[in-house]
Each structure stands twice: as structure tokens, then as C-alpha cells.
């Protein structure tokens, strides 16, 4: 088989997943989970969010978590920051990357961030100017494939906001299907243009599995040249301001699919599945991930019965 391109995964469960859990995940459990994930081969782990504890109480222990995790060589520990104060806290916690977020949909931005897009851009500009290139910055653009309130989001609008941030010298852009509205043909068309327009940036795709097309969209993006993806252990996560938007693409399911197809994900899938099987006990409920329950394809060792054996068995 011809060698495939390396695919890089960013694990977001401990931020994107935990922030909307109904119960507070103990700090010890968060630290232990990040440490376990660090041994699996991820390119990045989005550890937490430096948002106001009043806004996201589930991540009120951000400083303690960042201070206690064991940092594995080769793994970048990234965090979400909403504003200048969050950035200051994140820098004090030695984050390897700051992830800034706004929506390309005005209505979704108002619902999610409680401000119009231009005000969000101004707040994120303050962060970028404050950091001044000392720490890499990624910008995640929400609702790039559609908005549940506005419907279709035109590609030109995604490009317009992407170009404004690219002009400020950010390292990467994450293109987010926040509401699970993307389909593979749309993904292929969009990423072809994105790669041409932003060839010098790290481009990451972030999909949700709301309508069951998450893995298909990952595959469409890979086959169109994208090499970086967000994923969430067990499929945790969702958007509280997008009706019906269920969890993120399940990390272990996407990685299993790409591994089976011969792609190099850099992930030790056996270790990752062992971690994934501990997740329901951490969050206190079942999770959507499938491979952790069914097992890997290559683990199904039972040889097929011969026709003669089947006839004898059912005679």
C-alpha cells in the first residue's frame, strides 16, 4: 500500500465535552484523563477553557488542571480563551496554544457569545495584539457549514472572516460544523477552496455527528487533503445554543476508521480504547462512541466457519 499522509488529531473532550456535562467532573479525574490521553499519541489536547467560572462552572478549575497535568513531549496543550483576561490566565498557566472562538453567523454569535460578530472580533484582536506572537494562536470559526437560526452560511462569509484573522498572523484556523449540518459533498467543495486560500495556515476541521454524517465528513475532508481534525473521546460535547446539536465526532471511531484504511494517525488505538472505556465511569452515563463497545475490526479473530461446518452445526 502506498504510504498515506499523516493525520493529526486534537482531543477536545476535556474542554468541549466536559463544559456541558450536567455534573462537575472532579479535578483529579480531569488531570488523570489528560495524562492518559497524553500517552496515546495526540498532536494536541484542548485541556480546558479560561472562561469566567460563572459562565462555565464545569471548568472553574482551569488553573489547577493546567498546573497539575503531566506534559508529554510532542503534545501541545491548548486552551480556549474568550477575551484578554482569559488570555492572561492561560499564559500564566503555560498554555502551548490559545484557541479563540467566534461564529461566522451573526445570530449564533449573539446566542453563544452574547455579542455581535464585530464586538467578538474586537475582543479577539485585543488578545492577538497582547500575545504579540509569543504563543501560537488558533481561531475556531463556528457554524461554517450552516446555522440552525439562519440556515445556509455562504462560503464567502467563511472566507471573509478567515482572511481577517489570517491577516493578523494567527497560526491556524479551525473550520467548525458546530450544528452538524455539513454533508460530504459540501465538505469537499469547501476544503478545496480553503486550502487554496489559506495554504500557509494550519487548517483543522471540527465536525459534529448530529445527523450521523460525522465520519463521512471526516473521510471527505481527508480525501480532499485535510490532515488535522478535532475529535472528542466517546463523542462527548455539543452546542447548548444550537437546538439538537449533539456531540462531536468520536475520536476513537474516526481514528479507528482511518487506521483501518491505512492512514497514519500517530495514535496508539489500543491505549486510546482502554481510556475510552473508562469514560462512562468518569461522566456517570453512557457515551455515543461505538468502537470502544464493539472492539476494533482487527480484534475479531474468530475464523469464518467453513460451509461444511455450518451445515453440520445447523443440520
Residue, then its C-alpha position, 0 to 999 in steps of 0.5 A: x500500500x502506498x504510504x498515506x499522509x499523516x493525520x493529526x488529531x486534537x482531543x477536545x473532550x476535556x474542554x468541549x465535552x466536559x463544559x456541558x456535562x450536567x455534573x462537575x467532573x472532579x479535578x483529579x479525574x480531569x488531570x488523570x484523563x489528560x495524562x492518559x490521553x497524553x500517552x496515546x499519541x495526540x498532536x494536541x489536547x484542548x485541556x480546558x477553557x479560561x472562561x469566567x467560572x460563572x459562565x462555565x462552572x464545569x471548568x472553574x478549575x482551569x488553573x489547577x488542571x493546567x498546573x497539575x497535568x503531566x506534559x508529554x513531549x510532542x503534545x501541545x496543550x491548548x486552551x480556549x480563551x474568550x477575551x484578554x483576561x482569559x488570555x492572561x490566565x492561560x499564559x500564566x498557566x503555560x498554555x502551548x496554544x490559545x484557541x479563540x472562538x467566534x461564529x461566522x453567523x451573526x445570530x449564533x454569535x449573539x446566542x453563544x457569545x452574547x455579542x455581535x460578530x464585530x464586538x467578538x472580533x474586537x475582543x479577539x484582536x485585543x488578545x492577538x495584539x497582547x500575545x504579540x506572537x509569543x504563543x501560537x494562536x488558533x481561531x475556531x470559526x463556528x457554524x461554517x457549514x450552516x446555522x440552525x437560526x439562519x440556515x445556509x452560511x455562504x462560503x464567502x462569509x467563511x472566507x471573509x472572516x478567515x482572511x481577517x484573522x489570517x491577516x493578523x498572523x494567527x497560526x491556524x484556523x479551525x473550520x467548525x460544523x458546530x450544528x452538524x449540518x455539513x454533508x460530504x459533498x459540501x465538505x469537499x467543495x469547501x476544503x478545496x477552496x480553503x486550502x487554496x486560500x489559506x495554504x500557509x495556515x494550519x487548517x483543522x476541521x471540527x465536525x459534529x455527528x448530529x445527523x450521523x454524517x460525522x465520519x463521512x465528513x471526516x473521510x471527505x475532508x481527508x480525501x480532499x487533503x485535510x490532515x488535522x481534525x478535532x475529535x472528542x473521546x466517546x463523542x462527548x460535547x455539543x452546542x447548548x445554543x444550537x437546538x439538537x446539536x449533539x456531540x462531536x465526532x468520536x475520536x476513537x471511531x474516526x481514528x479507528x476508521x482511518x487506521x483501518x484504511x491505512x492512514x497514519x494517525x500517530x495514535x496508539x488505538x489500543x491505549x486510546x480504547x482502554x481510556x475510552x472505556x473508562x469514560x462512562x465511569x468518569x461522566x456517570x452515563x453512557x457515551x455515543x462512541x461505538x468502537x470502544x463497545x464493539x472492539x476494533x475490526x482487527x480484534x475479531x479473530x474468530x475464523x469464518x466457519x467453513x460451509x461444511x461446518x455450518x451445515x453440520x452445526x445447523x443440520 
